[in-house]
Amino acid sequence: MFFLAVFLFLGAISGFSQPFIDPPFADRLFPYVRYEEVWRGTPAASSDVAVPNFIIVVGKEEDPSIIRAVSMIAFYIGNWVEDASVDVSIYKDRKFPKMVYTDDEVKDEENTNLIVVGNKNNFVKKYDVTFKKPTIKVIKDGLRYIMFVGGRDTEETLKAVNYLANIRLAFKGGAYSTFFSFVKLRGMIERGEFASAVDLIKNPRGISACGRNMSIALGLGVTRKWSEKMKKIVKKRNIIMYRKLPEALEEGNKEKAISLWEEAMKTCYRCHQGIGIPRVRKFVPLEDIHSRHQRIAKSFGLSCTACHKEFTKIRGYSE
């Protein structure tokens, strides 16, 4: 059943190709989320919660297929974030969160980040944006980031939208779910919360979210470029995370679990930092989003050096 599911998934995304990205890595470095307090004034109030950091804008005259396609952008950001950014006052005033707007509903003086889809809208005209192929272009205007997602026609625009939703946002949501869960896992081991730690590994929105990213990489042919050394690193990581570490947790062996966790972290660093192999991640992630892991570690009473040792002592966001 697993292989059938992978086969169907790969078939579904095999037609995807990366659009023109301007500037390079703009699709990876757009501030898709922010962290804030939600449900203020209730017992469910929580701080440091991931919420959407943009709204989607589409022209009223766009082809209906494009208007429908933007729902996939909203779907995948919904898989990433933890709340729509609400509190009691919003419900009292009946001002429910909205993700998709027409271009005439967005005021120029607002500082909200935008993802503008298609070429039949006021923003494309205002910023004199033209498309020669499927494109994702990001500009900054004051405090606002604006991502233009489009092409010369409906077909090219849909290719750009599908890439942003089904590849980039699906990948980033899985990556951050995995990353933050991995740090949380270390804290659970420290506290001896072994049963919860095993559940976190198996959770499809926890550690196992990485499986989604690996499936996407397979479908895009990324893994065909990997060296045998890289494949061994990934295999080692999977054996640790999905077999050896759960076994140690089920045994209640804290020292062994910590040691295995640290070995898994080294495999992550080899790809992300280029230790012993070419660096896979070619960009420095946004500190505003990435640094949440420090607050997660602190909530478990862990210092930076509790996790960052040997060659994993490399930390920070500058080259």
C-alpha positions in Angstrom: 0.0 0.0 0.0 2.9 2.4 0.9 4.5 2.0 -2.5 1.2 2.4 -4.3 0.6 5.7 -2.4 4.1 6.9 -3.3 3.7 6.0 -6.9 0.4 7.9 -7.1 1.9 10.9 -5.4 4.9 11.0 -7.6 2.7 10.7 -10.7 0.6 13.6 -9.4 3.6 16.0 -9.0 5.7 14.7 -11.9 4.5 17.5 -14.2 5.7 20.3 -11.9 8.7 22.4 -12.9 10.2 25.3 -11.0 9.0 28.7 -12.4 11.4 31.6 -12.8 12.2 32.9 -9.3 13.2 36.6 -9.0 15.3 37.2 -7.0 16.9 33.8 -6.5 15.4 31.9 -3.5 12.6 34.6 -3.1 10.1 31.8 -2.8 12.0 30.4 0.1 12.7 33.6 1.9 9.2 35.2 1.8 7.9 35.9 5.3 5.0 33.5 5.1 4.3 33.3 8.8 4.7 35.3 12.0 4.3 34.5 15.7 1.8 36.2 18.0 -0.6 35.7 20.8 -4.0 34.3 19.9 -7.3 33.7 21.8 -6.6 36.6 24.1 -9.1 37.0 26.9 -9.9 33.2 27.2 -8.4 30.2 29.0 -7.1 29.0 25.6 -4.9 32.1 25.2 -1.5 31.1 23.7 1.6 33.1 22.8 4.3 32.4 20.1 1.7 30.9 17.8 2.4 30.6 14.0 -0.2 32.6 12.0 -0.4 33.6 8.3 1.7 36.6 7.5 0.1 37.4 4.2 -3.2 37.6 2.3 -3.8 36.4 -1.2 -5.0 38.8 -3.8 -6.6 37.9 -7.1 -8.3 40.1 -9.8 -12.0 39.7 -10.3 -11.5 39.2 -14.0 -9.1 36.3 -13.7 -10.0 33.0 -15.3 -12.2 30.9 -12.8 -9.6 28.2 -12.8 -7.0 30.6 -11.3 -9.5 31.9 -8.7 -10.1 28.2 -7.7 -6.4 27.4 -7.7 -5.6 30.0 -5.0 -7.4 27.8 -2.5 -4.4 25.5 -2.7 -2.1 28.3 -1.4 -4.5 28.9 1.5 -4.7 25.1 2.1 -1.0 24.6 2.5 -0.4 27.7 4.6 -3.2 26.3 6.8 -1.2 23.1 7.1 1.8 25.1 8.3 0.3 27.6 10.7 -1.3 26.9 14.0 -4.1 29.5 14.1 -5.8 31.9 11.8 -4.9 34.8 14.1 -8.0 35.4 16.2 -9.1 36.6 19.6 -12.5 37.1 21.3 -12.9 40.6 20.0 -12.9 39.3 16.4 -15.8 37.0 17.1 -17.7 39.7 19.0 -17.4 42.1 16.1 -18.0 39.3 13.5 -14.8 40.1 11.8 -13.8 36.6 10.9 -10.3 36.0 9.3 -10.2 36.1 5.6 -7.4 34.8 3.4 -8.4 35.7 -0.2 -9.2 39.2 -1.4 -10.0 40.8 -4.7 -7.5 43.6 -5.6 -10.0 46.4 -5.1 -10.5 45.2 -1.5 -6.9 45.9 -0.5 -5.9 49.4 0.6 -2.6 50.8 -0.6 -1.7 52.2 2.9 -1.9 48.8 4.5 1.4 47.1 5.4 0.1 43.5 5.1 2.3 41.2 3.0 0.6 40.1 -0.3 0.7 37.2 -2.6 -0.8 38.5 -5.8 -2.0 35.9 -8.2 -2.5 36.4 -12.0 -2.0 39.4 -14.2 -5.4 41.0 -14.2 -5.2 43.1 -11.1 -4.3 46.6 -10.0 -1.0 45.6 -8.4 0.5 44.2 -11.6 -0.3 47.5 -13.2 0.9 49.7 -10.3 4.3 47.9 -10.1 4.7 47.4 -13.8 5.2 43.7 -13.5 5.3 41.6 -16.7 5.6 37.9 -17.1 7.5 36.1 -19.9 7.1 32.7 -18.4 5.7 31.1 -15.2 7.1 33.4 -12.6 7.3 34.1 -8.8 8.7 37.6 -8.2 9.1 39.3 -4.8 9.5 43.0 -4.2 9.5 45.1 -1.1 7.5 48.3 -0.9 8.1 50.0 2.5 7.2 47.5 5.2 5.3 45.3 2.8 6.6 42.3 0.8 4.6 41.5 -2.3 4.9 38.2 -4.1 3.6 38.1 -7.7 2.6 34.7 -9.0 1.7 34.6 -12.6 2.5 34.0 -16.3 1.6 35.2 -19.8 -1.7 33.3 -19.8 -3.9 31.1 -17.6 -1.9 27.9 -18.2 1.4 29.6 -17.1 -0.2 31.2 -14.1 -1.6 27.9 -13.0 1.9 26.3 -13.2 3.3 29.1 -11.0 0.4 28.7 -8.5 0.7 24.9 -8.4 4.5 25.2 -7.7 4.0 27.7 -4.9 1.3 25.7 -3.2 2.0 22.0 -3.9 5.8 22.3 -3.8 7.1 25.3 -1.9 4.5 25.8 0.8 4.0 22.0 1.2 7.7 21.6 1.6 8.2 24.5 4.0 5.3 23.5 6.2 6.7 20.0 6.5 10.2 21.3 7.1 9.3 23.6 10.0 6.9 21.0 11.5 9.8 18.5 11.5 12.4 21.0 12.7 10.4 22.4 15.7 9.2 18.9 16.6 12.8 17.6 16.5 13.8 20.3 19.1 10.7 19.5 21.2 11.6 15.9 21.0 15.0 16.6 22.7 13.1 18.5 25.5 10.7 15.6 26.0 13.6 13.1 26.3 15.2 15.4 28.9 12.1 15.4 31.0 11.5 11.7 30.6 8.3 12.1 28.6 9.1 9.0 26.6 5.5 8.0 25.5 4.8 11.5 24.2 8.2 11.5 22.4 7.3 8.3 20.5 3.9 9.9 19.5 5.7 13.0 18.3 8.0 10.9 16.1 5.0 9.1 14.5 2.8 12.2 14.2 2.3 13.2 10.5 2.6 16.9 11.6 5.6 16.1 13.8 8.8 14.4 13.0 7.1 12.3 10.2 6.3 15.5 8.3 9.8 15.1 6.9 8.5 12.1 5.0 6.3 14.4 2.9 9.4 16.5 2.0 11.3 13.4 1.0 8.4 12.4 -1.2 8.4 15.8 -2.9 12.1 15.5 -3.4 11.7 12.1 -5.0 9.0 13.4 -7.3 11.1 16.4 -8.4 14.0 14.1 -9.2 16.2 15.8 -6.6 17.4 12.5 -5.1 18.8 11.4 -8.5 21.5 14.0 -8.1 22.5 12.8 -4.6 25.8 11.1 -4.2 26.1 7.7 -2.6 27.5 9.4 0.5 24.4 11.6 0.8 22.1 8.6 0.4 23.9 6.8 3.2 23.4 9.9 5.4 19.7 9.9 4.8 19.5 6.2 5.3 21.3 6.5 8.6 19.0 9.3 9.7 15.9 7.3 8.9 17.2 4.2 10.8 17.9 6.3 13.9 14.6 8.3 13.8 12.2 5.6 12.9 13.7 2.5 14.4 16.5 3.0 16.9 15.3 6.1 18.7 11.7 4.9 19.2 13.1 1.6 20.6 15.3 3.5 23.1 12.3 5.6 24.1 10.1 2.6 24.6 12.9 1.1 26.8 13.0 4.3 28.8 16.7 4.6 28.2 17.3 8.4 28.5 21.1 8.4 27.9 20.8 6.2 24.8 17.9 8.3 23.4 19.9 11.5 23.9 22.9 10.0 22.2 20.8 8.8 19.2 19.1 12.2 19.0 22.5 13.9 18.7 23.6 11.4 16.0 20.4 12.3 14.1 21.2 16.0 14.4 24.6 15.4 12.9 23.0 13.9 9.8 20.8 17.0 9.5 23.9 19.3 9.7 25.8 17.4 7.1 23.2 18.4 4.5 22.1 21.8 5.8 25.7 23.0 6.6 27.7 21.0 4.0 29.7 19.0 6.5 31.6 16.3 4.5 29.3 16.7 1.5 28.2 19.6 -0.7 25.7 21.9 1.1 22.1 21.0 0.1 20.4 24.1 1.5 21.8 27.0 -0.5 20.3 29.9 1.5 20.3 31.2 5.1 16.7 30.8 6.5 14.8 33.8 7.9 15.8 34.3 11.5 12.3 35.6 12.4 10.8 32.2 11.5 13.7 29.9 12.2 14.7 31.2 15.7 11.5 29.9 17.3 13.4 26.7 18.0 15.5 28.6 20.6 12.3 29.5 22.5 11.1 25.9 22.3 14.4 24.6 23.7 14.3 27.3 26.5 10.8 26.2 27.5 12.3 22.8 28.3 15.2 24.3 30.3 17.7 23.5 27.6 20.6 25.8 26.7 22.0 26.2 23.2 25.0 24.0 24.1 22.7 21.2 25.3 22.2 20.5 21.6 24.9 22.3 19.7 28.1 20.3 20.2 31.1 19.2 18.0 30.4 20.2 14.5 26.8 20.9 15.3 28.0 23.9 17.4 27.6 26.0 14.3 24.6 28.2 14.9 23.3 31.6 13.9 22.0 33.0 10.6 25.0 34.7 9.0 27.5 33.1 6.6 
